[in-house]
Amino acid sequence: MLVVVTFLATLAAPHARRVHGLIAGGLPDLPAIGFPGPAPGAGDGPRAARAVAFALGQRGKPYRWGAEGPQAFDCSGLTWAAWQAAGVTIPRTAAGQLADLPRVRGRHQPGDLLIYPSRGPSRRHVAMVVGRGRMVEALGRGIPVRSTSVRRGWLGAVRPGAGQ
């Protein structure tokens, strides 16, 4: 066990300053959560990391249709507010996000938006990818903002900030 702990500490040592910055509130230094696949465009990593951090920070807040925060969110209000916090303007609705943002080619990256069909008033639902196989969403009435596994059946995936 001591060998494993020593090995992990050796691997983590080069990142200690970054972890300390995160604990001290240095979210702009937060690295993008990466996984294999094409990297986002130049400069998108820090903005995507800020959008993801914002969205994850809203977990537990109530769902309210039409809400864009800070007390409650609907699905597209959450993604819109997260990207606004990262300095990127995107359409307010899930349908607008699907129609107007660049489509994802290849694997999803943190900050990408997945648009699903919905029975709700807008007929669309949007969630944000936060890491490998995980997303954050404001699903519907009675369900607070939460992080969950990516579900199948999405209509499209878009990448805010790509090429800006």
N, C-alpha and C positions, 0 to 999 in steps of 0.2 A: 504494500500500500504506500509506503514511504517513497518508493521508486516512482510510482505513478504520480504522486503529488509533486515530487521534485521535477519530473518531466513536464507536467502541466504548468508549473510555475516558470520553468525555463521558456516554454512557448509563449506564455502571457507577458513576460517581462518587457519585451519591446513595445507592448501596447499599454503599459501601465499609465503613461502620461495621458493618453487618450481616454482611458477609463476614468482617471481622476478628473479630467475635464468634464466628462459626462456627469459624474456625481456632483461636481461643483456647479452644474447648470450650463455647461458648455455645449448645448445642443448643436450650434453651427458646426462643431468639429465632429459630430456624429457621422461615422462612415456609413455609406449606403450598404444595406444588407444585400450582398451579392450572391448569385448562384450562376451556374453555367448558362451560357447563352450570350447573345449580343449585348454589349454594354449600351446604356443610354447615351445620347449625344453629349458632347463636351459640356460640362457645367451642370448637367442634370442631376448627378449623384447627390450633391449637397442639398439641392432643392427638394428632391424626392425624399431624402432622409428627414428634412424638416416637415414635409407634408405627412409622412408616416408617423413621426413622433407626435405631431399635433393630433392626428386621428386617433392614435392609440391613447393619448391623454384624455380623450372624451369618453372612454369606456365607462359604463355605468350610468351615463346621462340618459334621460328619457327620450323616447321617440315621440315626435309631434309632427304631423304632416305640415309641410310648408316652413318648418323651423330651420334656421341657419345658425343657431347658437346664440349666445354662449350657454344658455341654460338647457336647451333641448335641440334635437336635430331630426330632420328626415334624412333619407339615404343620400340624396344629391346635395342637400344642405351640408352634410358632413364632408363629402368629398370636395365640394366647392370651398368651404371654409378652410379645410386642410391645405389646399393648394393656394388659397389666398394668403394664408399664414406663411407659405413658402415663397411668396412674391410672384405667383403665377396666376393670371386670370384665366378662368375656364368658364364655359357655359354653366348656368345655374341648375338646369334640369338633367336628369339621366339621359333623356332622349337627345337633348342638345349636346351633351358630352359625347355620346356615341356618334352623332352626325358630324360634329365639328372638329374633333380631336384626331391626331394621327393614329392610325391603326397599329397595333403591335404585331410585328412579324417575329416569330421565334418565341423563345421563352419569356414568361412574364418576369418583370422586375418589380421590386418594391416601389410603390407609388402608382403603378399601373391601375387602371380602373376596369373592372369587369361589369358589363351590363347584362342583366338577366331579364327575361320576360316576367311580368307581374300581373296579378289580378287587381292591383290597386288602381287609383284614379288616373295615374300617368301611364299605366301599362308597361312601365320599365322600373327596374331596381338597379342600383349601382353599389358596388363595394370596392374597397381599395386593397390591393395586394400589399402585404406587409412583410412577407418572407416566404420561404419555400413552403408552398401548400397552405399558407395562412392568409386570411383577409380580415379586415375590420369593416363593420357595417352597422347601419341603423335600419333594422329589418322591418319593423312595423309596430303598431300600437301594442303596448304591454311588454315589449321586448326592448330593454335598454341597449345602447350602443355596446357592441361586443366584438371580440375577436373569435374567429371560428375557422374551420377548415374550408378551403375553396371547394365550392360545389360545382358539379358538372352542369351543363345546360345553359351556359351563358351565350348571349347573342353575339357579343363582340368584346374585344379588349382594346383599350386606347391608352396612349401614353402622353399625359399632359407635359408641357415643357419641352418636348422633343423638337429640336430644330429652332428653338427660340433664342 
